[in-house]
Amino acid sequence: MCLGVVGQIAAIEGLVATVDFWGTRKKVRLDIVDEPVQVGDYILNHVGFAIRRIPHEEVEETLAFYEELLGASDLLARDLRAELATSDPGG
């Protein structure tokens, strides 16, 4: 199963962002994100690509949902942790 993971943009250089995922920083491509993003925005990452900017009014609820998933000990939580651990294509 492939999952999207929410993270906060810490820096942007061209079409590559450094994104913070609960203390883990990874490079994420911005080629296909649904709308322009800036430092401080939250995005939904899927296999190293930002696919959606999380609207500011949805950030708190979205982060709470992911915190709940990360705290679980089932297969979905394991998949989410594995997604965070994958190599980044941003180079």
C-alpha positions as CSV (number, residue, x, y, z in Angstrom):
1,M,0.0,0.0,0.0
2,C,1.2,3.5,-0.8
3,L,0.6,6.3,1.6
4,G,0.8,10.0,1.5
5,V,2.6,11.6,4.4
6,V,2.1,15.2,5.7
7,G,5.2,17.4,6.4
8,Q,6.1,21.0,6.8
9,I,8.3,22.8,4.3
10,A,11.5,24.1,5.9
11,A,13.3,25.3,2.8
12,I,12.8,25.6,-0.9
13,E,15.5,25.6,-3.6
14,G,14.1,25.6,-7.1
15,L,11.7,22.6,-7.4
16,V,13.1,20.8,-4.4
17,A,11.9,21.4,-0.8
18,T,13.4,20.3,2.4
19,V,10.4,19.0,4.4
20,D,10.2,18.2,8.1
21,F,8.3,15.0,8.9
22,W,8.1,14.8,12.7
23,G,11.8,15.6,13.1
24,T,13.0,13.7,10.0
25,R,14.0,16.0,7.1
26,K,13.7,14.8,3.6
27,K,14.0,16.3,0.1
28,V,10.7,16.4,-1.7
29,R,10.1,17.4,-5.4
30,L,7.6,20.2,-6.1
31,D,7.0,19.5,-9.8
32,I,3.4,18.3,-9.4
33,V,2.1,20.0,-6.3
34,D,-1.5,21.2,-6.8
35,E,-0.8,24.9,-6.0
36,P,2.2,27.1,-5.2
37,V,3.8,26.5,-1.8
38,Q,6.1,28.4,0.5
39,V,8.3,27.8,3.6
40,G,6.0,27.0,6.5
41,D,3.3,25.4,4.4
42,Y,2.2,21.8,5.0
43,I,2.2,19.4,2.1
44,L,1.0,15.9,1.4
45,N,4.1,13.9,0.1
46,H,3.7,10.7,-1.9
47,V,6.8,8.8,-3.0
48,G,9.0,11.9,-2.8
49,F,6.7,14.3,-4.5
50,A,4.5,17.0,-2.9
51,I,1.1,16.3,-4.4
52,R,-1.1,18.7,-2.4
53,R,-0.7,21.8,-0.2
54,I,-2.7,21.3,3.0
55,P,-5.0,24.3,3.5
56,H,-4.1,26.3,6.6
57,E,-7.6,25.6,8.1
58,E,-7.1,21.8,7.7
59,V,-3.5,21.6,9.1
60,E,-4.4,21.0,12.8
61,E,-7.0,18.3,12.1
62,T,-4.7,16.6,9.5
63,L,-1.7,16.5,11.9
64,A,-3.9,15.1,14.7
65,F,-5.0,12.3,12.3
66,Y,-1.4,11.4,11.4
67,E,-0.3,11.6,15.1
68,E,-3.0,9.0,15.8
69,L,-1.8,6.8,13.0
70,L,1.8,7.0,14.1
71,G,0.9,6.0,17.6
72,A,-0.9,2.8,16.4
73,S,0.8,-0.5,16.2
74,D,-1.0,-2.0,13.3
75,L,0.0,-2.5,9.6
76,L,-1.1,1.0,8.6
77,A,1.2,2.6,11.2
78,R,4.0,0.4,10.0
79,D,3.5,1.5,6.4
80,L,3.4,5.1,7.4
81,R,6.7,4.7,9.3
82,A,8.2,2.9,6.3
83,E,7.2,5.8,4.0
84,L,9.0,8.2,6.3
85,A,12.1,6.1,6.1
86,T,12.3,5.7,2.3
87,S,15.0,7.4,0.3
88,D,14.3,10.8,-1.2
89,P,14.2,11.4,-4.9
90,G,15.0,15.1,-4.4
91,G,18.6,14.3,-4.3
